[in-house]
Amino acid sequence: MIGKFYGEYTLSNGNYRLWIMKKYKNGKYKFTFGEYDAKDTFMDKVEVGVWSVSYPVCISIYLTTIEGQEVYQSNIESTYNYDA
């Protein structure tokens, strides 16, 4: 589960989205994704969190979003920010 993962696809509105997920052995992850719109404007966003594996389940907890110079903390009480 440690490593760098990449994906890209075209959305139904014609925008092009790409993403890179880096999972580190210290249990942290960084998920960077960007999107080009019809005018070739690029919008990017970074999500940071922690992950763990308890075979056969991989768990991730989303903690922070970074958009430009703005940093937003997630609501850790929201089940939306936990994934298994």
C-alpha positions in Angstrom: 0.0 0.0 0.0 3.0 2.4 0.3 3.8 4.3 -2.9 2.5 6.7 -5.5 -0.8 6.1 -7.4 -2.0 8.1 -10.4 -5.3 8.5 -12.3 -6.9 10.7 -14.9 -10.3 11.0 -16.5 -12.7 13.3 -18.3 -15.8 14.4 -16.4 -19.3 14.5 -17.9 -19.1 18.3 -18.1 -16.0 18.0 -20.3 -13.5 19.0 -17.6 -10.3 16.9 -17.4 -9.3 15.7 -13.9 -6.1 14.1 -12.7 -4.9 13.0 -9.3 -1.8 11.6 -7.5 -2.0 9.8 -4.2 1.2 9.3 -2.1 1.0 6.9 0.8 4.0 7.0 3.2 5.3 4.3 5.5 4.8 6.6 8.5 1.0 6.3 8.0 0.4 9.6 6.3 -1.0 10.3 2.9 -1.1 13.3 0.5 -3.8 13.3 -2.2 -3.3 16.0 -4.9 -5.9 16.5 -7.6 -6.4 19.1 -10.3 -9.0 19.9 -12.9 -8.8 21.7 -16.2 -12.0 23.4 -17.4 -13.0 24.3 -21.0 -10.9 27.4 -20.8 -7.8 25.5 -19.7 -8.0 27.0 -16.3 -6.3 24.7 -13.8 -7.7 24.3 -10.3 -5.9 22.2 -7.8 -6.5 21.0 -4.3 -4.5 18.9 -1.7 -5.9 16.6 0.9 -3.8 15.3 3.8 -4.6 12.5 6.2 -3.6 9.3 7.8 -4.0 5.7 6.7 -3.6 2.2 8.1 -4.1 -1.4 7.1 -5.7 -4.1 9.2 -5.9 -6.9 6.7 -8.0 -7.1 4.6 -9.2 -3.5 5.3 -7.4 -0.3 4.4 -8.6 2.7 6.5 -8.0 6.4 5.7 -8.9 9.5 7.7 -9.1 12.8 5.9 -7.7 15.6 8.1 -6.8 18.8 6.1 -7.5 20.4 2.7 -5.1 22.9 1.1 -6.5 25.2 -1.7 -4.0 27.8 -2.8 -2.8 29.6 0.3 -5.9 28.5 2.4 -5.8 25.6 4.8 -9.0 24.0 6.0 -9.2 21.4 8.9 -11.7 18.6 8.5 -14.4 17.9 11.0 -13.1 14.7 12.6 -16.5 14.0 14.1 -18.0 13.6 10.6 -18.1 10.0 9.4 -17.7 11.5 5.8 -14.0 11.9 6.6 -13.4 8.2 7.4 -13.0 5.6 4.7 -12.6 1.9 4.8 
